[in-house]
Amino acid sequence: MLFNSLAFLLFLPIVFALYWSLRSLRWQNSLIIAASFFFYGWWDWRFLLLMIATCVVNYYIGNEIYKRGRRSKGRKGKRHPGYAWLLTAILINIGILGVFKYFNFFADNLAALFSLLHINADLPTLRLILPIGISFYTFQLTAYVVDIYRGQLQPASNLRHFLSFVCFFPQLVAGPIERGANLLPQFAQARNFKYDDAVDGMRLFLWGLMKKMLIADNCAPVADYAFANYQGLGSADLVVGLLAFTVQVYCDFSGYSDMAIGTARLFGIRLSTNFNHPFFATTIREFWRRWHMTLMSWLRDYVYFPLGGSRCSAVRHYFNVFVLYMLSGLWHGPNWSFIAWGTWNGFFNVITKKPAQHMPSWLSWFITIMVFILSQVFFRNPTVGDGFRYFGRMFSMEGGLATTVSRMPLLYIVLLFTIEWLTRNYAHPFQFADRGIWRLQGVRYTIYIILFLACLLFGGQQVQFIYFQF
């Protein structure tokens, strides 16, 4: 069920009305679970059963880890007695994700390696559909058991609270990737309707809807055409196509995050921020602290720091950085082009770190944005070879400045970043200053209505959210 679909626009008010008619925390959480199961099962009920089974297993393993940790409290110099349970949970979670998402990738590449060695290996492949959102809820479940093992989190008080935390429908299929420390306590305490939270949530949902329908979906045809036909287009066309895709992927994913956070706010739940004006970052490191923030913080806490982080030799530190970014690429999909995308960002993170300290801020900003935009050539193309050929064609200067594709994405870029620049110090756009005509409720609501109608009238052809495939 898409946020920008008629089905969701019917689903949300019904769940909202039922939710706030219930006074009991127990029944509110039960409704959240039922609504989340319906929302997720809308795509395929078989994947719903997989998700529920995985949740139940992790819930009971988390409890076992906690119990064994309490019994051994005070013992020093011994491994946590719940280590075997933690390892079991990780193997189950990563194993399920690996089978559905990466099995064929590794089987195909292993067969190719054997072929280079002149070994005939007929390895099996699986015809499996990737369950939607599996990368997101797998990371959420893994963080839950690891945090309990580390003593940083107490397990959910009951299965109802746990399922509410993992399956909460606004963030279930495309994040933000939540931690138990943030979300579990919210489902364990009474929630009362607050008008200001509801208005804030609807405003944020509208901003995300506008980014998705007005900008991302209108940039999509230009990007699709340029990348599908790059071999016959001129350099200017490919530049416009690349800019269109960069804006599309940002507005598509950050728009989803805004709608998810806004929807959660309607139910009295506060989700983590996932984007924080990344295109205003002045270093690559800062950029990735502002883009898909919950994924990068997850990889930092559960991969980068355990590897040693920056508290090691320079060579080991650079290795850790490359692992971090390569895994971020692999997380997006079983494709070498995603790994190349991650490696590209890791490489420039390393080589620009010290020079950026001695550059004017505007130059460091320009380099940061160019590195990210150019990385999208690998992110969008199906193979690394296509990526290099796209680069070659784009920098060939063939065709001059003439374009055959629409230049409308350039207008969307100006519109988007003007709004983001003017509202960069606010929690989110449309949070109008409490002065002048903006104090009049009628003025603000007129703007909201106009923007909503603009989404309906001028939104592009409906395109599934890009991050649903991850």
Contacts in CASP RR format, 6 or more apart in sequence:
PFRMAT RR
TARGET T0000
AUTHOR 0000-0000-0000
METHOD contacts of the structure
MODEL  1
MLFNSLAFLLFLPIVFALYWSLRSLRWQNSLIIAASFFFYGWWDWRFLLL
MIATCVVNYYIGNEIYKRGRRSKGRKGKRHPGYAWLLTAILINIGILGVF
KYFNFFADNLAALFSLLHINADLPTLRLILPIGISFYTFQLTAYVVDIYR
GQLQPASNLRHFLSFVCFFPQLVAGPIERGANLLPQFAQARNFKYDDAVD
GMRLFLWGLMKKMLIADNCAPVADYAFANYQGLGSADLVVGLLAFTVQVY
CDFSGYSDMAIGTARLFGIRLSTNFNHPFFATTIREFWRRWHMTLMSWLR
DYVYFPLGGSRCSAVRHYFNVFVLYMLSGLWHGPNWSFIAWGTWNGFFNV
ITKKPAQHMPSWLSWFITIMVFILSQVFFRNPTVGDGFRYFGRMFSMEGG
LATTVSRMPLLYIVLLFTIEWLTRNYAHPFQFADRGIWRLQGVRYTIYII
LFLACLLFGGQQVQFIYFQF
1 7 0 8 1.000
1 8 0 8 1.000
1 11 0 8 1.000
1 39 0 8 1.000
1 42 0 8 1.000
1 43 0 8 1.000
2 8 0 8 1.000
2 462 0 8 1.000
2 464 0 8 1.000
2 465 0 8 1.000
3 205 0 8 1.000
3 209 0 8 1.000
3 212 0 8 1.000
3 256 0 8 1.000
3 259 0 8 1.000
3 260 0 8 1.000
3 263 0 8 1.000
3 465 0 8 1.000
4 209 0 8 1.000
4 212 0 8 1.000
4 213 0 8 1.000
4 455 0 8 1.000
4 462 0 8 1.000
5 462 0 8 1.000
7 42 0 8 1.000
11 35 0 8 1.000
11 38 0 8 1.000
11 39 0 8 1.000
12 263 0 8 1.000
12 266 0 8 1.000
15 31 0 8 1.000
15 35 0 8 1.000
16 266 0 8 1.000
16 267 0 8 1.000
18 31 0 8 1.000
19 28 0 8 1.000
19 31 0 8 1.000
19 32 0 8 1.000
19 267 0 8 1.000
20 193 0 8 1.000
22 28 0 8 1.000
22 31 0 8 1.000
25 188 0 8 1.000
25 189 0 8 1.000
25 190 0 8 1.000
25 191 0 8 1.000
26 160 0 8 1.000
28 191 0 8 1.000
29 160 0 8 1.000
29 161 0 8 1.000
29 164 0 8 1.000
29 187 0 8 1.000
30 160 0 8 1.000
32 164 0 8 1.000
32 167 0 8 1.000
32 168 0 8 1.000
32 169 0 8 1.000
32 187 0 8 1.000
32 267 0 8 1.000
33 160 0 8 1.000
33 163 0 8 1.000
33 164 0 8 1.000
33 167 0 8 1.000
35 169 0 8 1.000
36 163 0 8 1.000
36 164 0 8 1.000
36 167 0 8 1.000
36 168 0 8 1.000
36 169 0 8 1.000
36 172 0 8 1.000
37 48 0 8 1.000
37 52 0 8 1.000
37 167 0 8 1.000
39 169 0 8 1.000
39 172 0 8 1.000
40 47 0 8 1.000
40 48 0 8 1.000
40 51 0 8 1.000
40 132 0 8 1.000
40 167 0 8 1.000
40 169 0 8 1.000
40 172 0 8 1.000
40 173 0 8 1.000
41 47 0 8 1.000
41 48 0 8 1.000
43 132 0 8 1.000
44 129 0 8 1.000
44 131 0 8 1.000
44 132 0 8 1.000
47 131 0 8 1.000
47 132 0 8 1.000
47 134 0 8 1.000
50 96 0 8 1.000
50 131 0 8 1.000
51 131 0 8 1.000
51 134 0 8 1.000
51 137 0 8 1.000
51 167 0 8 1.000
52 163 0 8 1.000
54 92 0 8 1.000
54 93 0 8 1.000
54 96 0 8 1.000
54 137 0 8 1.000
54 138 0 8 1.000
54 141 0 8 1.000
55 137 0 8 1.000
55 141 0 8 1.000
55 162 0 8 1.000
55 163 0 8 1.000
55 166 0 8 1.000
55 167 0 8 1.000
56 159 0 8 1.000
57 89 0 8 1.000
57 92 0 8 1.000
58 89 0 8 1.000
58 92 0 8 1.000
58 93 0 8 1.000
58 141 0 8 1.000
58 144 0 8 1.000
58 145 0 8 1.000
59 155 0 8 1.000
59 156 0 8 1.000
59 159 0 8 1.000
59 162 0 8 1.000
59 163 0 8 1.000
61 85 0 8 1.000
61 86 0 8 1.000
61 88 0 8 1.000
61 89 0 8 1.000
61 145 0 8 1.000
62 85 0 8 1.000
62 89 0 8 1.000
62 144 0 8 1.000
62 145 0 8 1.000
62 148 0 8 1.000
62 155 0 8 1.000
63 155 0 8 1.000
64 82 0 8 1.000
64 85 0 8 1.000
65 80 0 8 1.000
65 82 0 8 1.000
65 85 0 8 1.000
65 86 0 8 1.000
65 89 0 8 1.000
65 145 0 8 1.000
65 148 0 8 1.000
65 149 0 8 1.000
65 155 0 8 1.000
66 148 0 8 1.000
66 154 0 8 1.000
66 155 0 8 1.000
68 80 0 8 1.000
68 81 0 8 1.000
68 82 0 8 1.000
68 85 0 8 1.000
69 80 0 8 1.000
69 81 0 8 1.000
69 82 0 8 1.000
71 81 0 8 1.000
72 78 0 8 1.000
72 80 0 8 1.000
72 81 0 8 1.000
80 86 0 8 1.000
80 149 0 8 1.000
82 149 0 8 1.000
83 149 0 8 1.000
85 145 0 8 1.000
86 145 0 8 1.000
86 146 0 8 1.000
86 149 0 8 1.000
89 141 0 8 1.000
89 142 0 8 1.000
89 145 0 8 1.000
90 142 0 8 1.000
90 145 0 8 1.000
90 146 0 8 1.000
93 138 0 8 1.000
93 141 0 8 1.000
93 142 0 8 1.000
94 138 0 8 1.000
94 142 0 8 1.000
96 134 0 8 1.000
96 138 0 8 1.000
97 134 0 8 1.000
97 135 0 8 1.000
97 138 0 8 1.000
99 126 0 8 1.000
99 128 0 8 1.000
100 128 0 8 1.000
100 130 0 8 1.000
100 131 0 8 1.000
100 134 0 8 1.000
101 130 0 8 1.000
101 134 0 8 1.000
101 135 0 8 1.000
101 333 0 8 1.000
101 334 0 8 1.000
102 330 0 8 1.000
102 333 0 8 1.000
102 334 0 8 1.000
103 125 0 8 1.000
103 126 0 8 1.000
103 128 0 8 1.000
104 125 0 8 1.000
104 126 0 8 1.000
104 334 0 8 1.000
105 333 0 8 1.000
105 334 0 8 1.000
105 335 0 8 1.000
106 334 0 8 1.000
107 123 0 8 1.000
107 124 0 8 1.000
107 125 0 8 1.000
108 123 0 8 1.000
108 125 0 8 1.000
110 121 0 8 1.000
110 123 0 8 1.000
111 121 0 8 1.000
111 122 0 8 1.000
111 123 0 8 1.000
114 120 0 8 1.000
114 121 0 8 1.000
115 121 0 8 1.000
130 469 0 8 1.000
132 173 0 8 1.000
132 468 0 8 1.000
133 172 0 8 1.000
133 173 0 8 1.000
133 174 0 8 1.000
133 468 0 8 1.000
133 470 0 8 1.000
135 331 0 8 1.000
135 470 0 8 1.000
136 171 0 8 1.000
136 172 0 8 1.000
136 173 0 8 1.000
136 174 0 8 1.000
136 175 0 8 1.000
136 177 0 8 1.000
137 166 0 8 1.000
137 167 0 8 1.000
137 172 0 8 1.000
139 177 0 8 1.000
139 295 0 8 1.000
139 298 0 8 1.000
140 166 0 8 1.000
140 177 0 8 1.000
140 178 0 8 1.000
140 179 0 8 1.000
141 166 0 8 1.000
142 302 0 8 1.000
143 177 0 8 1.000
143 179 0 8 1.000
143 180 0 8 1.000
143 298 0 8 1.000
143 301 0 8 1.000
143 302 0 8 1.000
144 153 0 8 1.000
144 165 0 8 1.000
144 166 0 8 1.000
144 179 0 8 1.000
144 180 0 8 1.000
146 302 0 8 1.000
147 153 0 8 1.000
147 179 0 8 1.000
147 180 0 8 1.000
147 181 0 8 1.000
148 154 0 8 1.000
148 155 0 8 1.000
152 181 0 8 1.000
153 180 0 8 1.000
153 181 0 8 1.000
153 184 0 8 1.000
155 162 0 8 1.000
156 162 0 8 1.000
156 165 0 8 1.000
156 184 0 8 1.000
156 188 0 8 1.000
157 188 0 8 1.000
161 184 0 8 1.000
161 187 0 8 1.000
161 188 0 8 1.000
162 184 0 8 1.000
164 187 0 8 1.000
165 178 0 8 1.000
165 180 0 8 1.000
165 183 0 8 1.000
165 184 0 8 1.000
165 187 0 8 1.000
166 172 0 8 1.000
168 178 0 8 1.000
168 183 0 8 1.000
168 187 0 8 1.000
168 264 0 8 1.000
168 269 0 8 1.000
170 259 0 8 1.000
170 260 0 8 1.000
170 261 0 8 1.000
170 262 0 8 1.000
170 263 0 8 1.000
170 264 0 8 1.000
170 269 0 8 1.000
170 271 0 8 1.000
171 178 0 8 1.000
171 260 0 8 1.000
171 264 0 8 1.000
171 271 0 8 1.000
173 468 0 8 1.000
174 253 0 8 1.000
174 256 0 8 1.000
174 257 0 8 1.000
174 260 0 8 1.000
174 465 0 8 1.000
174 467 0 8 1.000
174 468 0 8 1.000
174 470 0 8 1.000
175 256 0 8 1.000
175 257 0 8 1.000
175 260 0 8 1.000
175 274 0 8 1.000
175 294 0 8 1.000
176 257 0 8 1.000
176 260 0 8 1.000
176 261 0 8 1.000
176 271 0 8 1.000
176 272 0 8 1.000
176 273 0 8 1.000
176 274 0 8 1.000
176 293 0 8 1.000
176 294 0 8 1.000
177 294 0 8 1.000
177 295 0 8 1.000
177 298 0 8 1.000
178 271 0 8 1.000
178 272 0 8 1.000
178 294 0 8 1.000
179 272 0 8 1.000
182 270 0 8 1.000
182 272 0 8 1.000
183 269 0 8 1.000
183 271 0 8 1.000
186 268 0 8 1.000
186 269 0 8 1.000
186 270 0 8 1.000
187 269 0 8 1.000
191 267 0 8 1.000
191 268 0 8 1.000
191 269 0 8 1.000
193 268 0 8 1.000
194 268 0 8 1.000
197 265 0 8 1.000
197 266 0 8 1.000
197 268 0 8 1.000
198 265 0 8 1.000
198 266 0 8 1.000
200 262 0 8 1.000
200 265 0 8 1.000
200 431 0 8 1.000
201 261 0 8 1.000
201 262 0 8 1.000
201 263 0 8 1.000
201 265 0 8 1.000
201 266 0 8 1.000
202 262 0 8 1.000
202 266 0 8 1.000
202 448 0 8 1.000
203 428 0 8 1.000
203 430 0 8 1.000
203 431 0 8 1.000
203 448 0 8 1.000
204 258 0 8 1.000
204 259 0 8 1.000
204 261 0 8 1.000
204 262 0 8 1.000
204 265 0 8 1.000
204 428 0 8 1.000
205 258 0 8 1.000
205 259 0 8 1.000
205 262 0 8 1.000
205 263 0 8 1.000
205 266 0 8 1.000
206 430 0 8 1.000
206 448 0 8 1.000
206 451 0 8 1.000
206 452 0 8 1.000
207 255 0 8 1.000
207 258 0 8 1.000
207 428 0 8 1.000
207 429 0 8 1.000
207 430 0 8 1.000
208 254 0 8 1.000
208 255 0 8 1.000
208 256 0 8 1.000
208 258 0 8 1.000
208 259 0 8 1.000
209 255 0 8 1.000
209 259 0 8 1.000
209 452 0 8 1.000
209 455 0 8 1.000
210 451 0 8 1.000
210 454 0 8 1.000
210 455 0 8 1.000
211 251 0 8 1.000
211 252 0 8 1.000
211 254 0 8 1.000
211 255 0 8 1.000
211 258 0 8 1.000
211 416 0 8 1.000
212 251 0 8 1.000
212 252 0 8 1.000
212 255 0 8 1.000
212 256 0 8 1.000
212 259 0 8 1.000
212 465 0 8 1.000
213 455 0 8 1.000
213 456 0 8 1.000
213 459 0 8 1.000
213 460 0 8 1.000
214 412 0 8 1.000
214 454 0 8 1.000
214 455 0 8 1.000
214 458 0 8 1.000
214 459 0 8 1.000
214 460 0 8 1.000
215 247 0 8 1.000
215 248 0 8 1.000
215 251 0 8 1.000
215 412 0 8 1.000
215 415 0 8 1.000
215 416 0 8 1.000
216 247 0 8 1.000
216 248 0 8 1.000
216 249 0 8 1.000
216 251 0 8 1.000
216 252 0 8 1.000
216 255 0 8 1.000
216 463 0 8 1.000
217 459 0 8 1.000
217 460 0 8 1.000
217 461 0 8 1.000
217 462 0 8 1.000
217 463 0 8 1.000
218 408 0 8 1.000
218 409 0 8 1.000
218 412 0 8 1.000
218 458 0 8 1.000
218 459 0 8 1.000
218 460 0 8 1.000
219 244 0 8 1.000
219 245 0 8 1.000
219 247 0 8 1.000
219 248 0 8 1.000
219 251 0 8 1.000
219 408 0 8 1.000
219 409 0 8 1.000
219 412 0 8 1.000
220 244 0 8 1.000
220 248 0 8 1.000
220 460 0 8 1.000
220 461 0 8 1.000
220 463 0 8 1.000
221 406 0 8 1.000
221 461 0 8 1.000
222 240 0 8 1.000
222 241 0 8 1.000
222 244 0 8 1.000
222 405 0 8 1.000
222 406 0 8 1.000
222 408 0 8 1.000
222 409 0 8 1.000
223 241 0 8 1.000
223 242 0 8 1.000
223 244 0 8 1.000
223 245 0 8 1.000
223 248 0 8 1.000
223 380 0 8 1.000
223 409 0 8 1.000
225 241 0 8 1.000
225 405 0 8 1.000
226 233 0 8 1.000
226 237 0 8 1.000
226 238 0 8 1.000
226 240 0 8 1.000
226 241 0 8 1.000
226 242 0 8 1.000
226 244 0 8 1.000
226 245 0 8 1.000
226 405 0 8 1.000
227 241 0 8 1.000
227 245 0 8 1.000
227 380 0 8 1.000
227 381 0 8 1.000
227 390 0 8 1.000
230 238 0 8 1.000
230 386 0 8 1.000
230 389 0 8 1.000
230 390 0 8 1.000
230 393 0 8 1.000
230 394 0 8 1.000
231 389 0 8 1.000
231 393 0 8 1.000
232 393 0 8 1.000
233 393 0 8 1.000
233 404 0 8 1.000
233 405 0 8 1.000
234 393 0 8 1.000
234 396 0 8 1.000
234 398 0 8 1.000
234 399 0 8 1.000
234 400 0 8 1.000
234 402 0 8 1.000
234 404 0 8 1.000
235 393 0 8 1.000
235 394 0 8 1.000
235 395 0 8 1.000
235 396 0 8 1.000
235 397 0 8 1.000
235 398 0 8 1.000
235 399 0 8 1.000
235 400 0 8 1.000
236 399 0 8 1.000
236 400 0 8 1.000
236 401 0 8 1.000
236 402 0 8 1.000
236 403 0 8 1.000
237 403 0 8 1.000
237 404 0 8 1.000
237 405 0 8 1.000
238 390 0 8 1.000
238 393 0 8 1.000
238 394 0 8 1.000
239 394 0 8 1.000
240 403 0 8 1.000
240 405 0 8 1.000
240 406 0 8 1.000
240 407 0 8 1.000
240 409 0 8 1.000
240 410 0 8 1.000
241 405 0 8 1.000
241 409 0 8 1.000
242 373 0 8 1.000
242 374 0 8 1.000
242 376 0 8 1.000
242 377 0 8 1.000
242 394 0 8 1.000
243 373 0 8 1.000
243 409 0 8 1.000
243 410 0 8 1.000
243 413 0 8 1.000
244 405 0 8 1.000
244 409 0 8 1.000
245 376 0 8 1.000
245 380 0 8 1.000
246 372 0 8 1.000
246 373 0 8 1.000
246 376 0 8 1.000
247 409 0 8 1.000
247 412 0 8 1.000
247 413 0 8 1.000
247 416 0 8 1.000
248 466 0 8 1.000
249 376 0 8 1.000
249 379 0 8 1.000
249 380 0 8 1.000
249 466 0 8 1.000
250 275 0 8 1.000
250 278 0 8 1.000
250 279 0 8 1.000
251 416 0 8 1.000
252 463 0 8 1.000
252 465 0 8 1.000
252 466 0 8 1.000
252 467 0 8 1.000
253 275 0 8 1.000
253 292 0 8 1.000
253 465 0 8 1.000
253 466 0 8 1.000
253 467 0 8 1.000
254 274 0 8 1.000
254 275 0 8 1.000
256 465 0 8 1.000
256 467 0 8 1.000
257 274 0 8 1.000
257 275 0 8 1.000
258 275 0 8 1.000
258 428 0 8 1.000
260 271 0 8 1.000
261 270 0 8 1.000
261 271 0 8 1.000
261 273 0 8 1.000
261 274 0 8 1.000
264 270 0 8 1.000
264 271 0 8 1.000
272 293 0 8 1.000
272 294 0 8 1.000
273 293 0 8 1.000
274 292 0 8 1.000
274 293 0 8 1.000
274 294 0 8 1.000
275 290 0 8 1.000
275 291 0 8 1.000
275 292 0 8 1.000
275 293 0 8 1.000
276 289 0 8 1.000
276 290 0 8 1.000
276 293 0 8 1.000
277 290 0 8 1.000
277 420 0 8 1.000
277 424 0 8 1.000
278 287 0 8 1.000
278 288 0 8 1.000
278 290 0 8 1.000
278 291 0 8 1.000
279 369 0 8 1.000
279 417 0 8 1.000
279 420 0 8 1.000
280 290 0 8 1.000
280 365 0 8 1.000
280 420 0 8 1.000
280 421 0 8 1.000
280 424 0 8 1.000
281 287 0 8 1.000
281 289 0 8 1.000
281 290 0 8 1.000
281 365 0 8 1.000
281 368 0 8 1.000
282 356 0 8 1.000
282 361 0 8 1.000
282 364 0 8 1.000
282 365 0 8 1.000
282 368 0 8 1.000
283 352 0 8 1.000
283 353 0 8 1.000
283 356 0 8 1.000
283 364 0 8 1.000
283 368 0 8 1.000
284 345 0 8 1.000
284 346 0 8 1.000
284 348 0 8 1.000
284 349 0 8 1.000
284 352 0 8 1.000
284 368 0 8 1.000
284 371 0 8 1.000
284 372 0 8 1.000
285 349 0 8 1.000
285 353 0 8 1.000
286 368 0 8 1.000
287 368 0 8 1.000
287 372 0 8 1.000
288 296 0 8 1.000
288 345 0 8 1.000
288 349 0 8 1.000
289 296 0 8 1.000
295 328 0 8 1.000
295 331 0 8 1.000
296 328 0 8 1.000
299 324 0 8 1.000
299 327 0 8 1.000
299 328 0 8 1.000
299 331 0 8 1.000
300 324 0 8 1.000
303 323 0 8 1.000
303 324 0 8 1.000
303 327 0 8 1.000
304 320 0 8 1.000
304 321 0 8 1.000
304 323 0 8 1.000
304 324 0 8 1.000
307 319 0 8 1.000
307 320 0 8 1.000
307 323 0 8 1.000
308 316 0 8 1.000
308 317 0 8 1.000
308 320 0 8 1.000
309 317 0 8 1.000
309 320 0 8 1.000
310 317 0 8 1.000
310 320 0 8 1.000
312 320 0 8 1.000
318 350 0 8 1.000
321 346 0 8 1.000
321 349 0 8 1.000
321 350 0 8 1.000
322 343 0 8 1.000
322 346 0 8 1.000
322 347 0 8 1.000
322 350 0 8 1.000
324 346 0 8 1.000
325 342 0 8 1.000
325 343 0 8 1.000
325 345 0 8 1.000
325 346 0 8 1.000
325 349 0 8 1.000
326 339 0 8 1.000
326 342 0 8 1.000
326 343 0 8 1.000
326 346 0 8 1.000
328 342 0 8 1.000
328 345 0 8 1.000
329 338 0 8 1.000
329 339 0 8 1.000
329 341 0 8 1.000
329 342 0 8 1.000
330 338 0 8 1.000
330 339 0 8 1.000
331 470 0 8 1.000
332 338 0 8 1.000
332 341 0 8 1.000
332 379 0 8 1.000
332 470 0 8 1.000
333 469 0 8 1.000
333 470 0 8 1.000
335 382 0 8 1.000
335 383 0 8 1.000
336 383 0 8 1.000
336 384 0 8 1.000
337 378 0 8 1.000
337 379 0 8 1.000
337 381 0 8 1.000
337 382 0 8 1.000
337 383 0 8 1.000
337 384 0 8 1.000
337 386 0 8 1.000
337 387 0 8 1.000
338 378 0 8 1.000
338 379 0 8 1.000
340 378 0 8 1.000
340 384 0 8 1.000
341 375 0 8 1.000
341 376 0 8 1.000
341 378 0 8 1.000
341 379 0 8 1.000
342 375 0 8 1.000
342 378 0 8 1.000
344 371 0 8 1.000
344 374 0 8 1.000
344 375 0 8 1.000
344 378 0 8 1.000
345 371 0 8 1.000
345 372 0 8 1.000
345 375 0 8 1.000
348 371 0 8 1.000
352 364 0 8 1.000
352 367 0 8 1.000
352 368 0 8 1.000
352 371 0 8 1.000
356 364 0 8 1.000
356 367 0 8 1.000
359 367 0 8 1.000
374 391 0 8 1.000
377 387 0 8 1.000
377 390 0 8 1.000
377 391 0 8 1.000
377 394 0 8 1.000
378 384 0 8 1.000
378 387 0 8 1.000
381 387 0 8 1.000
381 390 0 8 1.000
419 429 0 8 1.000
420 429 0 8 1.000
423 429 0 8 1.000
423 430 0 8 1.000
423 431 0 8 1.000
430 447 0 8 1.000
430 448 0 8 1.000
432 438 0 8 1.000
432 444 0 8 1.000
437 443 0 8 1.000
438 444 0 8 1.000
END
